Amino acid sequence: MKIMTDPKPSMGDLAKRLNVSKTTVSFILNGKAKEKRISESLVERVLAEAASLGYRPNQFAQSLRTGRTNIIGLMVEDISNPFFASIAKLIEEKVYQNGYKIVYCSTENDVARGKEFLTMFSTLSVDGCIIAPTQGMEQEIQSMLDSGKNLVLFDRIFGNEGAEAIMVNNQGGMYQAVEHLVARGRKNIGLVALALDDPEKEDRIIGFKQVIADHGLPSYVFPMPFKGGYEFYLQDIRDILEKNPELDAMVFGTNYLGIAGLEVINDMGLKIPDDMAMISFDDHDLFRIHRPGITVIAQPIEAIAQKVIDTLMLKLQSPVGTRPAGEVITLATSLIVRASS
């Protein structure tokens, strides 16, 4: 036995019930009523009737007519990381305020996975992309830029210097943090930092080496590959501390490295800050509530999200050929001093 269902109402059904043209209904449902000088009373009638019938526009057909999907693609390293999660939440709120929806994905710093997501963005015909890239995606990103795709990078650039990008002053933030430790008498300061590329090209490592050299101190730099969660770094950090007992301060280049370092320092029975001072790049709730509180180099999360959206919206609203290209906006970090240093 066939189960009969009510057919989905169409735009034509709306027009017939209201005795107005299908074109007028289309203008109203696509947000062009004011542009076409359609009366507010008619707009209210059409919207009320659409709601009563349960009318939902066909988004695919709508995108074919308008050339837009009103979808933004957001790609980050790890959406569960508090830094990226906070950025993503703010970006989602801000794109929604501008009439867009968002599609998230995490690369886990896997270049093949990242390339698959770029292909997905193209398949979905997203109107714009916000990307914290993984090394190895440079050619694909450049192809998107060359084809006119609206794209903004943040957190990393790698080889895509021609892209719009929002960065923070990683070198300056690291320099300020180590200066703070030196001013408090620390002389053997170690850095555990992520190195996705050549360690000599990583801004946080560069900033650390510069301030250490300026003060004539020994350099202890321990670059780490991306492994995922903090727990994968516990043994590495323990090995570093056991092999370098002269270290009297540690700086960690990300919040998850900082969490791993905090666990190891506590497990080894070292007292913070008496035996070991500590600073982490990126704030985290744990650093705030831990006793003693952990000093951090905080990134301006709200400002990053706002600049990313402002930059992308400007590109989306500018005619092809007049869209901005290649500007890198650099935002300052701030040192939040707590008892660990």
C-alpha positions, 0 to 999 in steps of 0.5 A, a space after each residue: 500500500 502506498 503512503 500518500 504524503 502532502 507534496 512540498 509547496 513550491 514558489 508557484 503554489 505561494 504565488 497562486 494562493 496570494 494571486 501575485 507573480 512568481 517573480 514577486 514572490 522570488 524577490 521577497 524570499 530572496 531578500 530583494 523586496 526593498 531593492 525592488 520596492 515591494 510594499 511592506 504589507 505584501 512582504 508580510 503577506 508572502 512571508 506569513 503564507 510561506 510560514 503557514 505552508 511550511 515552505 522552504 526554499 531549495 538551497 541548491 536551486 537558490 544558489 544556482 540563481 544567486 551564485 551564492 550558497 551563503 556558506 563559509 568553510 572554516 578549516 583549523 588544526 584541531 577544533 577541540 583545541 581551546 584556542 581554535 574552538 574559541 576562535 571558531 565559536 566567535 567566527 560562527 556567531 559573526 558570520 551568522 550575523 552577516 547572513 551566513 552559515 559555517 562548515 567546520 573541519 579539523 586537519 590534525 595537521 594532516 596534509 592529505 586530509 586538508 586537501 580533501 577538505 579544500 576539495 569539499 569546500 569547492 564541491 559545496 561551492 562555499 562563498 568563502 574560506 577561513 583557513 589555518 593551513 597545514 604545511 603542504 597545502 600551499 599549491 592548492 591554496 594558491 590555485 584557489 586564490 588564482 581562481 578568485 576564491 574569497 579566502 582568508 588565512 589565520 594563525 599560519 601562512 607558510 608559502 602563501 604570502 599573496 593571501 589575506 592573513 590575520 596573524 599575531 606577533 609571535 616573535 614579539 610575544 615570545 621575546 616579552 615572555 623571556 624578558 620577563 623571566 630574565 628580569 626575575 633572575 632565570 638564566 637557564 630557560 628552555 623552550 618546547 615548541 611546535 615545529 611544523 616547518 623548519 624550526 629556524 622558520 618558526 616565529 616563536 622559536 625565532 623570538 625565543 632565540 633572539 632574546 636569549 642571544 641578546 642576554 648572552 644566555 645558553 639556548 635550550 630549544 626543543 622543537 616538537 612535531 605535531 602529535 595531537 593531544 597533550 598526552 603524546 608529549 608527556 614522555 618527551 618533556 620528561 626526557 628533556 627535564 631529566 637530561 637538563 637538570 640545570 633548567 630553571 624555567 620553561 616556556 611552552 609554545 602552545 597551550 597543550 604543550 603547556 598542559 603536558 609540561 605542567 603535568 610532568 613538572 608536578 609529577 617530578 615533584 618540582 615546585 613552581 616557581 621555586 624549582 621551575 618557573 613556567 610560561 605557556 603560549 595561549 591561555 587556558 582555563 587550567 592555567 587560570 585556576 591552577 595554583 600557582 596560576 600559570 603565566 601566559 602569552 595570550 592571543 587576542 582571540 576576539 580581535 582575531 575573529 573580528 579581523 578575520 570576518 571583517 576581511 572576508 566580508 570585505 572580499 565578499 562584498 567587493 566586485 571581482 577585480 577590486 577585492 583586496 589581496 595580500 595584506 597581512 594584519 598582525 595583532 599584538 599578544 599580551 603577557 598575563 603574569 601569574 604566580 608561576 613566573 
